[in-house]
């Protein structure tokens, strides 16, 4: 074995306890402490070019016929944990994903048809995502940013029944976030919520109902529209400087491309 491959295997540990599992890695990547662990059959993991992990990355799959895809320029600055205990399910991350402090995704119980789909140029500061009910999904559009202690929780955790009923009243189906949503500090988005585009979710908001209106601010517990006809940009302008995009659609979020530390 060449010195090149010995070095890569030290950086990225792979455990495969199953049959017909496929792991596709880029020609070159950088990681200090990364693990891919699979227990099951017919699973596929595909990582595109410029995968960089400066801290700890963990991908654990338990089940059969699952697919995981990480797009180009996936950059984990500190910690990323993806745990998929499911069947026939998919985790998909677009290009230019940045994780600054932590991203934790949990799906347990071995349920079927679970989907996590993250669009291009999405950034996470410190986010927890939970989705484990059968036939349920979480979809995040392009150019969204998640601040500290943010949560996407697509389940109630336990079923609720009518006193004389036998069918759960609170099944989770889908959380769907549109494009360019700023999820501020300590926001919680609950099950079956769909949101429009170019929104601001105010600090500490509890989002438990859908809002398809664009260009507004949602705040409160539970959240409601508190301001309309607004837009947001990534950096603050200098004192005395005005926005360069007045009257125009805000540009896509452009994060720095990952480079080897």
NUDRENFI-499354 format. One line per 4 residues: number of its first residue (from 1); their letters; for each residue x, y, z of N, C-alpha, C. Coordinates in Angstrom, 1 decimal. Layout:
! residues N
NUM) A) X/Y/Z/X/Y/Z/X/Y/Z ~ ...
//
This chain:
! residues 261
1) XXXX) 0.9/-1.2/0.0/0.0/0.0/0.0/0.9/1.2/0.0 ~ 0.5/2.2/-0.9/1.3/3.4/-1.0/1.2/4.3/0.3 ~ 2.2/5.1/0.5/2.2/6.1/1.6/1.0/7.0/1.5 ~ 0.6/7.4/0.3/-0.5/8.3/0.1/-1.8/7.6/0.7
5) XXXX) -2.1/6.4/0.4/-3.3/5.7/0.8/-3.2/5.4/2.3 ~ -2.0/5.1/2.8/-1.9/4.9/4.3/-2.2/6.1/5.1 ~ -1.8/7.3/4.5/-2.1/8.6/5.2/-3.6/8.9/5.2 ~ -4.3/8.6/4.0/-5.7/8.9/3.9/-6.5/8.0/4.8
9) XXXX) -6.1/6.7/4.9/-6.8/5.8/5.8/-6.7/6.1/7.3 ~ -5.6/6.7/7.6/-5.5/7.2/9.0/-6.4/8.3/9.3 ~ -6.7/9.2/8.3/-7.5/10.3/8.5/-9.0/9.9/8.4 ~ -9.3/9.0/7.6/-10.7/8.5/7.4/-10.9/7.1/7.7
13) XXXX) -11.5/6.7/8.8/-11.7/5.3/9.1/-13.0/4.8/8.5 ~ -13.0/3.6/7.9/-14.2/3.0/7.3/-14.5/1.7/7.9 ~ -15.7/1.5/8.3/-16.2/0.2/8.9/-17.4/-0.2/8.1 ~ -17.3/-1.4/7.4/-18.3/-1.9/6.6/-18.7/-3.3/7.0
17) XXXX) -19.8/-3.4/7.7/-20.3/-4.7/8.1/-21.6/-5.0/7.4 ~ -21.5/-5.5/6.1/-22.6/-5.8/5.3/-22.2/-6.2/3.9 ~ -23.2/-6.3/3.0/-23.0/-6.7/1.7/-23.4/-5.7/0.7 ~ -22.6/-5.6/-0.4/-22.9/-4.8/-1.5/-23.0/-3.3/-1.2
21) XXXX) -22.3/-2.9/-0.2/-22.2/-1.4/0.1/-21.2/-0.8/-0.7 ~ -21.5/0.5/-1.2/-20.6/1.2/-2.1/-20.2/2.5/-1.4 ~ -18.9/2.8/-1.3/-18.4/4.1/-0.8/-17.5/4.7/-1.8 ~ -18.0/5.9/-2.3/-17.3/6.6/-3.4/-16.6/7.8/-2.8
25) XXXX) -15.3/7.9/-2.8/-14.6/9.0/-2.2/-13.9/9.8/-3.3 ~ -13.7/11.1/-3.0/-12.9/11.9/-4.0/-11.5/11.5/-4.1 ~ -10.8/11.9/-5.1/-9.4/11.6/-5.2/-8.5/12.2/-4.1 ~ -8.9/13.4/-3.6/-8.2/14.0/-2.5/-9.1/14.7/-1.6
29) XXXX) -8.8/14.6/-0.3/-9.6/15.2/0.7/-8.8/15.5/1.9 ~ -9.3/16.3/2.9/-8.5/16.5/4.1/-9.5/16.3/5.3 ~ -9.0/15.5/6.3/-9.8/15.4/7.5/-8.9/14.9/8.6 ~ -9.2/15.4/9.8/-8.4/15.0/11.0/-8.9/13.8/11.7
33) XXXX) -10.3/13.7/11.7/-10.9/12.6/12.5/-12.3/12.3/11.9 ~ -12.3/11.4/10.9/-13.6/11.1/10.2/-13.8/9.6/10.3 ~ -15.1/9.3/10.4/-15.5/7.9/10.4/-16.7/7.7/9.5 ~ -16.7/6.6/8.7/-17.9/6.2/8.0/-18.1/4.7/8.4
37) XXXX) -19.3/4.5/9.1/-19.6/3.2/9.6/-20.9/2.7/9.0 ~ -20.9/1.5/8.4/-22.1/0.9/7.8/-22.4/-0.4/8.4 ~ -23.6/-0.6/8.8/-24.1/-2.0/9.2/-25.4/-2.2/8.5 ~ -25.3/-3.1/7.4/-26.5/-3.3/6.6/-26.0/-3.6/5.2
41) XXXX) -27.0/-3.7/4.3/-26.7/-4.1/2.9/-27.2/-3.1/1.9 ~ -26.5/-3.0/0.8/-26.9/-2.2/-0.4/-27.0/-0.8/-0.1 ~ -26.1/-0.2/0.7/-26.1/1.2/1.0/-25.0/1.9/0.1 ~ -25.2/3.1/-0.2/-24.3/3.9/-1.0/-23.9/5.2/-0.3
45) XXXX) -22.7/5.5/-0.2/-22.1/6.7/0.3/-21.3/7.4/-0.8 ~ -21.6/8.6/-1.2/-20.8/9.3/-2.2/-20.4/10.7/-1.7 ~ -19.1/10.9/-1.7/-18.6/12.2/-1.3/-17.9/12.9/-2.5 ~ -18.3/14.1/-2.8/-17.8/14.8/-4.0/-16.4/15.5/-3.6
49) XXXX) -15.9/16.2/-4.6/-14.6/16.8/-4.5/-14.5/17.8/-3.3 ~ -13.3/18.0/-2.8/-13.0/19.1/-1.8/-13.8/18.9/-0.5 ~ -13.8/17.6/0.0/-14.3/17.3/1.3/-13.3/17.7/2.3 ~ -13.6/18.6/3.3/-12.6/19.0/4.3/-13.3/18.9/5.7
53) XXXX) -12.6/18.3/6.6/-13.1/18.2/8.0/-11.9/18.6/8.9 ~ -12.0/19.8/9.5/-10.9/20.2/10.4/-11.1/19.7/11.8 ~ -12.3/19.2/12.1/-12.5/18.6/13.4/-12.9/17.2/13.4 ~ -14.2/16.9/13.7/-14.7/15.5/13.8/-15.9/15.3/12.9
57) XXXX) -15.8/14.3/12.1/-17.0/14.0/11.2/-17.3/12.5/11.4 ~ -18.6/12.2/11.6/-19.1/10.9/11.8/-20.3/10.6/10.9 ~ -20.3/9.6/10.1/-21.5/9.1/9.4/-21.7/7.7/9.7 ~ -22.9/7.4/10.3/-23.2/6.1/10.8/-24.5/5.7/10.1
61) XXXX) -24.5/4.6/9.4/-25.7/4.0/8.7/-25.9/2.6/9.3 ~ -27.2/2.4/9.7/-27.6/1.1/10.1/-28.9/0.8/9.4 ~ -28.9/-0.2/8.5/-30.1/-0.5/7.7/-29.7/-0.8/6.3 ~ -30.7/-1.0/5.5/-30.5/-1.4/4.1/-31.0/-0.4/3.1
65) XXXX) -30.4/-0.4/1.9/-30.8/0.4/0.8/-30.9/1.9/1.1 ~ -29.9/2.4/1.8/-29.9/3.8/2.1/-28.8/4.5/1.2 ~ -29.0/5.8/0.9/-28.1/6.6/0.1/-27.7/7.9/0.8 ~ -26.4/8.2/0.8/-25.9/9.4/1.4/-25.0/10.1/0.4
69) XXXX) -25.3/11.4/0.1/-24.5/12.1/-0.8/-24.1/13.4/-0.2 ~ -22.8/13.7/-0.3/-22.2/15.0/0.2/-21.7/15.7/-1.1 ~ -22.2/16.9/-1.4/-21.8/17.6/-2.6/-20.4/18.2/-2.5 ~ -20.0/18.9/-3.5/-18.7/19.6/-3.6/-18.5/20.6/-2.5
73) XXXX) -17.3/20.8/-2.0/-16.9/21.8/-1.1/-17.7/21.6/0.3 ~ -17.8/20.4/0.7/-18.4/20.2/2.0/-17.3/20.5/3.1 ~ -17.6/21.5/3.9/-16.6/22.0/4.8/-17.1/21.9/6.3 ~ -16.5/20.9/7.0/-16.9/20.8/8.5/-15.7/21.4/9.3
77) XXXX) -16.0/22.6/9.8/-14.9/23.3/10.6/-14.7/22.6/12.0 ~ -15.7/22.1/12.6/-15.6/21.6/14.0/-16.2/20.2/14.2 ~ -17.5/20.0/14.0/-18.1/18.7/14.3/-19.4/18.5/13.4 ~ -19.5/17.3/12.9/-20.6/16.9/12.1/-20.9/15.4/12.4
81) XXXX) -22.2/15.2/12.8/-22.6/13.8/13.1/-23.9/13.5/12.4 ~ -23.8/12.5/11.5/-25.0/12.1/10.7/-25.3/10.7/11.1 ~ -26.4/10.4/11.7/-26.8/9.1/12.2/-28.1/8.6/11.5 ~ -28.0/7.7/10.6/-29.2/7.2/9.9/-29.4/5.7/10.2
85) XXXX) -30.4/5.5/11.1/-30.8/4.1/11.4/-32.2/4.0/10.7 ~ -32.2/3.5/9.4/-33.4/3.5/8.6/-33.2/2.6/7.4 ~ -34.3/2.5/6.7/-34.3/1.6/5.5/-34.8/2.5/4.3 ~ -34.2/2.3/3.1/-34.7/2.9/1.9/-34.8/4.4/2.0
89) XXXX) -33.8/5.0/2.7/-33.8/6.5/3.0/-32.6/7.2/2.4 ~ -32.7/8.5/2.4/-31.7/9.3/1.7/-31.3/10.6/2.5 ~ -30.0/10.8/2.5/-29.4/12.1/3.0/-28.7/12.7/1.8 ~ -29.1/13.9/1.5/-28.5/14.6/0.4/-28.1/16.0/0.7
93) XXXX) -26.8/16.3/0.6/-26.3/17.7/0.8/-25.8/18.2/-0.5 ~ -26.2/19.5/-0.8/-25.8/20.1/-2.0/-24.3/20.6/-1.9 ~ -23.9/21.5/-2.8/-22.6/22.0/-2.9/-22.4/23.1/-1.9 ~ -21.1/23.4/-1.5/-20.8/24.5/-0.7/-21.5/24.6/0.7
97) XXXX) -21.5/23.4/1.4/-22.1/23.3/2.7/-21.0/23.7/3.7 ~ -21.3/24.6/4.7/-20.3/24.9/5.7/-21.0/24.6/7.1 ~ -20.2/23.9/7.9/-20.6/23.6/9.3/-19.6/24.2/10.2 ~ -19.9/25.3/11.0/-18.9/26.0/11.7/-18.7/25.4/13.1
101) XXXX) -19.8/25.1/13.9/-19.6/24.5/15.2/-20.1/23.1/15.2 ~ -21.3/22.9/14.9/-21.8/21.5/14.9/-23.1/21.4/14.1 ~ -23.2/20.2/13.5/-24.5/19.7/12.9/-24.7/18.3/13.3 ~ -25.9/18.1/13.9/-26.2/16.7/14.4/-27.5/16.3/13.7
105) XXXX) -27.5/15.3/13.0/-28.7/14.7/12.4/-29.0/13.3/13.0 ~ -30.2/13.1/13.4/-30.6/11.8/14.0/-31.8/11.2/13.3 ~ -31.7/10.0/13.0/-32.9/9.2/12.5/-32.7/7.8/13.0 ~ -33.6/7.4/13.9/-33.5/6.1/14.5/-34.8/5.3/14.5
109) XXXX) -34.7/4.1/14.8/-35.9/3.2/14.8/-36.1/2.4/13.6 ~ -35.2/2.5/12.6/-35.3/1.6/11.4/-36.5/1.8/10.5 ~ -37.0/3.0/10.5/-38.2/3.3/9.7/-37.8/3.5/8.2 ~ -38.8/3.5/7.3/-38.6/3.5/5.9/-38.9/4.9/5.3
113) XXXX) -38.2/5.2/4.2/-38.5/6.4/3.3/-38.4/7.7/4.1 ~ -37.2/7.9/4.6/-36.9/9.2/5.3/-35.9/10.0/4.4 ~ -36.2/11.2/4.3/-35.4/12.1/3.4/-34.9/13.3/4.1 ~ -33.6/13.6/4.0/-33.1/14.9/4.4/-32.4/15.5/3.2
117) XXXX) -32.9/16.6/2.7/-32.3/17.2/1.5/-31.9/18.7/1.7 ~ -30.7/18.9/1.7/-30.1/20.3/2.0/-29.6/20.9/0.7 ~ -30.1/22.1/0.4/-29.7/22.8/-0.9/-28.3/23.3/-0.8 ~ -27.9/23.9/-2.0/-26.6/24.5/-2.1/-26.4/25.7/-1.2
121) XXXX) -25.1/25.9/-0.8/-24.7/27.1/-0.1/-25.5/27.3/1.2 ~ -25.7/26.2/2.0/-26.4/26.3/3.3/-25.3/26.3/4.4 ~ -25.4/27.1/5.4/-24.5/27.1/6.4/-25.1/26.9/7.8 ~ -24.4/26.1/8.6/-24.9/25.8/10.0/-23.9/26.3/11.0
125) XXXX) -24.4/26.9/12.0/-23.5/27.3/13.1/-23.5/26.3/14.2 ~ -24.8/25.9/14.7/-24.9/24.9/15.7/-26.3/24.4/15.6 ~ -26.6/23.3/14.9/-27.9/22.9/14.5/-28.2/21.4/14.8 ~ -29.4/21.1/15.3/-29.8/19.7/15.5/-31.0/19.4/14.7
129) XXXX) -31.0/18.3/13.9/-32.0/17.9/13.0/-32.5/16.5/13.4 ~ -33.8/16.4/13.6/-34.4/15.0/13.9/-35.5/14.7/13.0 ~ -35.4/13.5/12.4/-36.5/13.1/11.4/-36.4/11.6/11.4 ~ -37.4/10.9/12.0/-37.3/9.4/12.1/-38.7/8.7/11.8
133) XXXX) -39.7/9.4/11.5/-41.0/8.8/11.3/-41.0/8.3/9.8 ~ -41.7/7.2/9.6/-41.8/6.6/8.2/-42.5/7.6/7.2 ~ -41.9/7.7/6.0/-42.4/8.5/5.0/-42.4/10.0/5.4 ~ -41.4/10.4/6.0/-41.3/11.8/6.4/-40.0/12.4/5.8
137) XXXX) -40.0/13.8/5.7/-38.8/14.4/5.1/-38.6/15.8/5.6 ~ -37.3/16.3/5.5/-36.9/17.6/5.8/-36.2/18.1/4.6 ~ -36.7/19.2/4.0/-36.1/19.8/2.8/-35.7/21.3/3.1 ~ -34.5/21.7/2.9/-34.0/23.0/3.1/-33.5/23.6/1.8
141) XXXX) -34.1/24.8/1.4/-33.7/25.4/0.1/-32.3/26.0/0.1 ~ -31.9/26.5/-1.0/-30.6/27.1/-1.2/-30.4/28.4/-0.3 ~ -29.2/28.6/0.0/-28.8/29.9/0.6/-29.4/30.2/2.0 ~ -29.7/29.2/2.7/-30.2/29.4/4.1/-29.0/29.4/5.1
145) XXXX) -29.2/30.1/6.1/-28.2/30.1/7.2/-28.9/29.8/8.5 ~ -28.2/29.0/9.3/-28.7/28.6/10.6/-27.8/29.1/11.7 ~ -28.3/29.8/12.7/-27.5/30.4/13.7/-27.3/29.4/14.9 ~ -26.9/29.9/16.0/-26.6/29.0/17.2/-27.9/28.4/17.7
149) XXXX) -27.8/27.1/18.2/-28.8/26.4/18.9/-30.1/26.4/18.1 ~ -30.1/26.1/16.9/-31.3/26.0/16.0/-31.7/24.5/15.9 ~ -33.0/24.3/15.7/-33.5/23.0/15.7/-34.6/22.8/14.6 ~ -34.4/21.7/13.9/-35.5/21.2/13.0/-35.9/19.9/13.5
153) XXXX) -37.2/19.8/14.0/-37.7/18.6/14.7/-39.0/18.1/14.1 ~ -38.8/17.2/13.2/-40.0/16.7/12.4/-40.6/15.5/13.0 ~ -41.0/15.6/14.2/-41.7/14.6/15.0/-42.2/15.2/16.3 ~ -43.1/14.5/17.0/-43.4/14.8/18.4/-42.7/13.8/19.3
157) XXXX) -42.1/12.8/18.7/-41.4/11.8/19.5/-42.3/10.6/19.9 ~ -43.6/10.9/20.2/-44.5/9.8/20.6/-45.8/10.1/20.0 ~ -46.6/9.1/19.8/-47.9/9.3/19.1/-49.0/9.8/20.2 ~ -49.9/10.5/19.6/-51.1/11.0/20.4/-52.3/10.5/19.8
161) XXXX) -53.3/10.0/20.6/-54.5/9.4/20.1/-55.7/10.1/20.7 ~ -56.8/10.0/19.9/-58.1/10.4/20.5/-58.4/9.3/21.6 ~ -59.2/9.7/22.6/-59.4/8.8/23.8/-59.9/7.5/23.4 ~ -60.7/7.4/22.3/-61.3/6.2/21.8/-60.7/5.8/20.5
165) XXXX) -59.6/6.4/20.0/-59.1/6.1/18.7/-57.9/5.2/18.7 ~ -57.5/4.7/17.5/-56.3/3.8/17.4/-55.4/4.3/16.3 ~ -55.7/5.5/15.7/-54.8/6.1/14.7/-54.2/7.3/15.2 ~ -52.8/7.5/15.1/-52.2/8.7/15.7/-52.7/9.9/15.0
169) XXXX) -52.9/11.0/15.9/-53.3/12.3/15.4/-52.2/13.2/15.0 ~ -51.0/12.8/15.3/-49.9/13.8/15.1/-48.7/13.2/14.3 ~ -49.0/12.5/13.2/-48.0/12.0/12.4/-47.2/13.2/11.7 ~ -45.9/13.0/11.6/-45.0/13.9/10.9/-45.0/13.6/9.4
173) XXXX) -45.0/14.6/8.6/-44.9/14.4/7.2/-43.7/15.1/6.6 ~ -43.7/16.5/6.6/-42.6/17.2/6.0/-42.4/18.5/6.6 ~ -41.1/18.9/6.8/-40.7/20.3/7.0/-40.1/20.7/5.7 ~ -40.5/21.8/5.2/-40.0/22.3/4.0/-39.7/23.8/4.1
177) XXXX) -38.4/24.2/4.0/-38.0/25.6/4.1/-37.6/26.0/2.7 ~ -38.1/27.2/2.3/-37.8/27.8/1.0/-36.3/28.3/0.9 ~ -36.1/29.1/-0.1/-34.7/29.6/-0.3/-34.5/30.8/0.5 ~ -33.2/30.9/0.9/-32.7/32.2/1.5/-33.5/32.5/2.8
181) XXXX) -33.4/31.6/3.8/-34.1/31.9/5.1/-33.0/32.0/6.1 ~ -33.1/33.1/6.9/-32.1/33.3/8.0/-32.8/32.8/9.3 ~ -32.3/31.7/9.8/-32.8/31.1/11.0/-31.9/31.6/12.2 ~ -32.5/32.5/13.0/-31.7/33.1/14.0/-31.5/32.3/15.2
185) XXXX) -30.8/32.8/16.2/-30.4/32.1/17.4/-31.6/31.5/18.1 ~ -31.5/30.2/18.4/-32.5/29.4/19.3/-33.9/29.3/18.6 ~ -33.9/29.3/17.3/-35.2/29.1/16.6/-35.5/27.5/16.6 ~ -36.7/27.2/16.8/-37.2/25.8/16.7/-38.3/25.7/15.6
189) XXXX) -38.1/24.8/14.6/-39.1/24.6/13.6/-39.6/23.2/13.8 ~ -40.9/23.1/14.0/-41.6/21.8/14.3/-42.2/21.2/13.1 ~ -42.8/20.0/13.3/-43.2/19.1/12.2/-44.3/19.8/11.4 ~ -44.3/19.4/10.1/-45.3/19.7/9.1/-45.4/21.2/8.9
193) XXXX) -44.2/21.9/8.9/-44.2/23.3/8.6/-43.6/23.5/7.3 ~ -44.2/24.4/6.5/-43.7/24.8/5.2/-43.5/26.3/5.2 ~ -42.4/26.8/4.7/-42.1/28.2/4.7/-41.7/28.7/3.4 ~ -42.0/30.0/3.1/-41.7/30.6/1.8/-40.2/31.0/1.7
197) XXXX) -39.9/32.0/0.9/-38.6/32.4/0.5/-38.2/33.8/1.2 ~ -36.9/33.9/1.4/-36.4/35.2/1.9/-37.0/35.6/3.2 ~ -37.0/34.7/4.1/-37.6/35.0/5.4/-36.5/35.2/6.5 ~ -36.9/35.9/7.6/-36.1/36.0/8.8/-36.9/35.4/9.9
201) XXXX) -36.4/34.4/10.5/-37.0/33.7/11.7/-36.3/34.3/13.0 ~ -37.0/35.2/13.7/-36.4/35.9/14.8/-36.0/35.1/15.9 ~ -35.0/35.6/16.7/-34.4/34.9/17.8/-35.4/34.3/18.7 ~ -35.3/33.0/19.0/-36.1/32.3/19.9/-37.5/31.9/19.4
205) XXXX) -37.8/32.1/18.1/-39.1/31.9/17.6/-39.4/30.4/17.6 ~ -40.7/30.1/17.8/-41.2/28.7/17.8/-42.1/28.6/16.5 ~ -41.6/27.9/15.5/-42.3/27.9/14.2/-43.1/26.6/14.2 ~ -44.4/26.7/14.5/-45.3/25.5/14.5/-46.4/25.5/13.5
209) XXXX) -46.4/26.6/12.6/-47.4/26.6/11.5/-46.7/27.1/10.3 ~ -47.3/26.7/9.1/-46.7/27.1/7.8/-47.0/28.6/7.5 ~ -46.0/29.1/6.8/-46.1/30.5/6.3/-45.5/30.5/4.9 ~ -46.4/30.7/3.9/-45.9/30.7/2.5/-45.6/32.1/2.0
213) XXXX) -45.8/33.1/2.8/-45.6/34.5/2.4/-44.0/34.7/2.3 ~ -43.6/35.4/1.3/-42.2/35.7/1.1/-41.8/37.1/1.8 ~ -40.5/37.3/2.0/-40.0/38.6/2.4/-40.7/39.2/3.7 ~ -40.6/38.3/4.7/-41.2/38.8/6.0/-40.4/38.3/7.1
217) XXXX) -40.7/38.8/8.3/-40.1/38.3/9.6/-41.1/37.6/10.4 ~ -40.7/36.4/10.9/-41.6/35.6/11.8/-40.9/35.7/13.2 ~ -41.7/36.0/14.2/-41.1/36.0/15.5/-42.2/35.6/16.6 ~ -41.7/35.2/17.8/-42.6/34.9/18.8/-42.8/33.4/19.1
221) XXXX) -43.6/33.1/20.2/-43.8/31.7/20.6/-45.3/31.6/20.9 ~ -46.1/31.1/19.9/-45.7/30.6/18.6/-45.4/31.8/17.7 ~ -44.8/31.6/16.6/-44.3/32.6/15.7/-45.5/33.2/14.9 ~ -45.4/34.5/14.5/-46.4/35.1/13.6/-45.6/36.1/12.8
225) XXXX) -46.2/36.6/11.8/-45.6/37.7/11.0/-45.6/39.0/11.8 ~ -44.4/39.6/11.9/-44.2/40.8/12.7/-43.8/41.9/11.8 ~ -43.3/41.6/10.6/-42.8/42.6/9.6/-42.9/42.1/8.2 ~ -43.3/42.9/7.3/-43.4/42.5/5.9/-42.5/43.3/5.0
229) XXXX) -42.4/42.9/3.7/-41.6/43.6/2.7/-40.2/43.9/3.1 ~ -39.5/42.9/3.6/-38.1/43.1/4.0/-37.2/42.1/3.3 ~ -35.9/42.4/3.3/-34.9/41.5/2.7/-33.7/41.5/3.6 ~ -32.9/40.6/3.5/-31.7/40.6/4.4/-30.4/40.2/3.5
233) XXXX) -29.3/40.7/4.0/-28.0/40.4/3.4/-27.1/39.8/4.4 ~ -26.0/39.2/3.9/-25.1/38.5/4.8/-24.3/39.5/5.6 ~ -23.5/40.4/5.0/-22.6/41.2/5.9/-23.3/42.6/6.2 ~ -23.0/43.2/7.3/-23.4/44.5/7.6/-22.6/45.5/6.8
237) XXXX) -23.2/46.5/6.2/-22.4/47.5/5.5/-21.6/48.4/6.6 ~ -20.6/49.0/6.1/-19.8/49.9/7.0/-20.7/51.1/7.4 ~ -20.3/51.7/8.5/-21.1/52.8/9.0/-21.1/53.9/7.9 ~ -22.3/54.4/7.6/-22.4/55.4/6.6/-22.6/54.9/5.2
241) XXXX) -22.4/53.6/5.0/-22.5/53.0/3.7/-23.9/52.4/3.6 ~ -24.4/52.5/2.4/-25.8/52.0/2.1/-25.7/50.7/1.3 ~ -26.8/50.0/1.3/-26.8/48.7/0.6/-26.6/48.9/-0.9 ~ -25.9/48.0/-1.5/-25.6/48.0/-2.9/-26.8/47.4/-3.7
245) XXXX) -27.7/46.8/-3.0/-28.8/46.0/-3.7/-30.2/46.6/-3.5 ~ -30.3/47.8/-3.2/-31.6/48.4/-3.0/-32.4/48.3/-4.2 ~ -33.7/47.8/-4.0/-34.6/47.6/-5.1/-34.3/46.4/-6.0 ~ -33.3/45.6/-5.6/-33.0/44.4/-6.4/-33.0/43.2/-5.5
249) XXXX) -33.2/42.0/-6.1/-33.1/40.8/-5.3/-31.7/40.7/-4.7 ~ -31.7/40.2/-3.4/-30.5/40.0/-2.8/-29.7/38.9/-3.5 ~ -28.4/39.0/-3.5/-27.6/38.0/-4.2/-27.5/36.7/-3.4 ~ -27.1/35.6/-4.1/-26.9/34.4/-3.4/-25.8/34.5/-2.4
253) XXXX) -25.8/33.7/-1.4/-24.8/33.7/-0.3/-23.6/33.1/-0.9 ~ -22.5/33.7/-0.9/-21.2/33.2/-1.4/-20.2/33.0/-0.2 ~ -20.0/31.8/0.2/-19.1/31.5/1.3/-17.7/31.2/0.7 ~ -16.7/31.4/1.5/-15.3/31.1/0.9/-15.2/29.6/0.7
257) XXXX) -14.5/29.3/-0.5/-14.3/27.9/-0.8/-13.4/27.3/0.2 ~ -13.6/26.0/0.6/-12.7/25.4/1.6/-11.3/25.2/1.0 ~ -10.3/25.5/1.8/-9.0/25.2/1.5/-8.3/24.4/2.6 ~ -7.3/23.7/2.3/-6.6/22.9/3.3/-6.0/23.8/4.3
261) X) -6.3/23.6/5.7/-5.8/24.4/6.7/-4.3/24.4/6.7
//
